[in-house]
Amino acid sequence: MIFAPRNGFDASCFEDPVAENTEWTLLHEGNLIGRHRSHRVSPDRIELRVTPAGLVKPAVFTTIGTGMLLSGSPACLLFLVPGLWIAYRRLPPKVFDKTSGWYWKGWEMPQASVTETGRRRTWCRLQEIHAIQLLYKHVREYTGYADVGGGYAQYELNLVLHDAKRIEVLAHDDLAQMREDATSIAALLRVPVWDATRHGMAPR
């Protein structure tokens, strides 16, 4: 069977029908989750925890906002709210736990009622994971509708399930760290890494 390249990327290099049916665009363009690093908590558990670099932006926002709050400025909310929101999104670990058989984002494993009925954006059974996907795109920056040039590299690590659906895990600009984390996760789960950045999607 001959497959047409999806989203301009020819996934036949991975020699897997699931790869051919998988989307090869970023799940959330421009959504930099912040840098995380994998930690082997036990032989059967890996946690992705935010690095100090990933907390610089929320720390700056909350520091400025706190200073404005103490000075009585109502504009403090313009900094406090985004800073606290970014920290709230980045602090919870992403957990791969073979003992329970689940992947999830958060401080605690999701309850059965959630995993059976909720949207699979932050959790799945480990046995559903088919491969680890690495993607790249140069994201351009805009002011309104004007292209201001420049931009930045965004790399994304996704879980590809057996049905070719994907769950976003990481999105940041450190390719070396993302590759290291992908290798660790893949070794734990015994699944392949589909690294599109080594197959023409970005400089090697």
Protein Blocks (a to p, Z undefined) as FASTA:
>chain_A
ZZddeehiafklnopaklmmpccbdfbghiagbpcddddfbfkbccddddfklmmmmmmm
mmmmmmmmmnopaklmmmmmmmmmmmmmmmpccdddfknopacedjbdcdfklmmmmccf
kbccfklpmbdcdddddddddehjaceehiidddddddddfkopacdfbdcfbfklmmmm
mmmmmmmnopacddfklnopacZZ
